[in-house]
Amino acid sequence: MAMMPVSTTTGPAAPPEVGAPPGQARRGARPALSRIFRAVRSNRKATVGTVLLVIFILLALFPGVIAHDNPSAEIYQRSLGPSGAHLLGTTALGQDIFAQAVWGTRQVLILAIGVGLFSTAIAVVIGVAAAYLGGWWDGGLNLLTDVLLVIPLFPLLIVIATYVQNAGTLVLVVVLTLTGWSYTARQLRAQALSLRNRDFLEAARVRGERRFYIIMVEIIPTMTSLLVASFLTNALYAVLFGSSLQFIGLGDPNSVSWGTMLYWAENNEALQTGQYLWTIIPGVLILLLGAAFALINYAFDEIGNPALRPVRRRTRVKRAS
């Protein structure tokens, strides 16, 4: 990926001890999940991010419960200010701004989660496989990753999106996924290289385990925190770049999303005509959702890098000992 990631310090959970019985890595996945939960709960920034993300998820799941107006209906008086009937006023087209902001959450989260999952999955396959298999596999996959890393990402997205005019959410997910996995693959490859010659992998090879088994069962579970951090980075990237493409008119202008809200606000000169909420609200929502992903990532920084953990926690451990 060509953009700067949210986190660059996250590393894997500790690998199984030397001489551990078969399947030790599989059981290590459960402690990893418990460490994630504890890290989120004990880190204030991660807790705030989780609360924000839960609120957005509820908005996406139950928009009709919160906003009763049709977000696409142009049936109201135009350019109204905030009132009891329209909490954030109406647009110059006669649409309810509050309804559009609430209903637009669903499309943005689908974009973020879809790109986050698919980009991370591709990065895992390419990055870990290249590191473990080595040889011409590593050379070929690494070359593909390097090519995508040196291409300016946003201009590439503009070129691709131009050829798929009025791109819907599914098209944007595909476009952002195909262009957004490279940086994550590089991170995962570097981490997998550090694990390739560990004793627990040598033991698996001596037992006669297949390469697919070693990659899926022995290597990937030790990288849980890095995988989650990569997902959050890719999801943040999807929110920012997807909304940017919609804002410049390369998405579907008839869909209800925060990016398309900004697109129509710009086209109708919302700032120049005093309709500030039409522009400010979707911008603030994009900022808050991006902040939620970034704040949650602090927890995984603590898991992967003990040096980042609060000093008071290390002091408490020393006193207890």
BELQUIQUI-V929062 format. One record per helix or strand of 2 or more residues. SS is the DSSP state (h for helix, s for strand). FROM is the first residue (numbers start at 0). LEN is the number of residues. If there is no record, write none. Layout:
ss=SS from=FROM len=LEN
ss=SS from=FROM len=LEN
This chain:
ss=h from=23 len=19
ss=h from=43 len=18
ss=h from=62 len=4
ss=h from=96 len=37
ss=h from=134 len=16
ss=h from=152 len=10
ss=h from=168 len=12
ss=h from=181 len=14
ss=h from=198 len=8
ss=h from=210 len=37
ss=h from=257 len=10
ss=h from=275 len=29
ss=h from=305 len=3
ss=h from=310 len=10
